Amino acid sequence: MPTTVTAIFQDGVLKPNRKLKLRPNEKVKLHILREDRVTGSTGLGSLAGAFPELAALADKDLAAGKRLWERGLERQLHRPIRKSGSR
């Protein structure tokens, strides 16, 4: 099960802020997410921790995605409503 842990990179080594329940020499996969990125202007907050892939998005990428979503929403709101049976 995935676990989120805060760590400090010191002397070339990541040092977690708490003890990890791992066996000696157990391999793990890491997603590195800088804390300053999480608290940046994107407003991702805890979403970035839940979905580490989001942290890789730059502010400009998020803004472009928001514009696309808003345009799609605008088209849906102005689409003519068809009555059932009409074509």
N, C-alpha and C positions, 0 to 999 in steps of 0.2 A: 504494500500500500504506500502511495507517495507520501512523503513527509517534507514539510517546509522548515528549514533551519537557517537561522542567521549565523554567519561566520565572518571571521576577520582573516584577510590575507596578510600574512606576516612571515617574513623571511622565506618567501617562496612556497609557503604552505597555507592551505585553508584550515583555519582552526574554528570548529563549530562552538557556539556559545553554550551548548549543553551536551550531555553525554548521549551518544547514539547507540541504539540497540543493533549493533552489527557484529558479525563474527569476525575473528582475525582473518585478514587477507580477503575479505568479501569484496567483490567488485560491485560498484554502484555507478549509476549514470547521473551526472550533474547538469542542472540548468543554472547558469550563472546569471543572476539578476542584480544589478547594482542598486543599492537602496536609494541613491539619489535619483535614479531613473523612475522608481516606483512613485516617489513623492513629487515628481516633476509636474509640469503643467498639463499633462495629458488627462488628469483626473481619473486614471485607472484605479488608483487606490488598491484595495484588496483583490480586485479582479486580476491584476498583474501577478499576484501570488497564486491565485487559483488557476490562471492560464498563463504560464510563463512565456508562451509564444507571443502574447500581446506586448510584452516588454520590448520586443525587437522592433516594434513599429515606431517610427518617428512621428513627431507632432504633425508634420505635413501629410503623412500617410493617413493618420486618423482624421485630419481635416478633409482630405479628399474623399475618404469613405463616408464621412458625414454628409458631404455635398451630394454624393451619388444617392445616398439613402433619402435625403430630402427631396431630390428631383423625382425619384421613383414614387415617393409618397404624394407629391404634388400631382403627378400624372394620374395616380389612382383616385385622388379626390376630385379631379376634373373630368374623369371618364364618364361618358353618358351612361345612364342606367337603362338597361334593356328590360322590357317587360317580358315575362315568360311567354314563350310561343312566338315572339317576334324575332326577325333576323336582321 
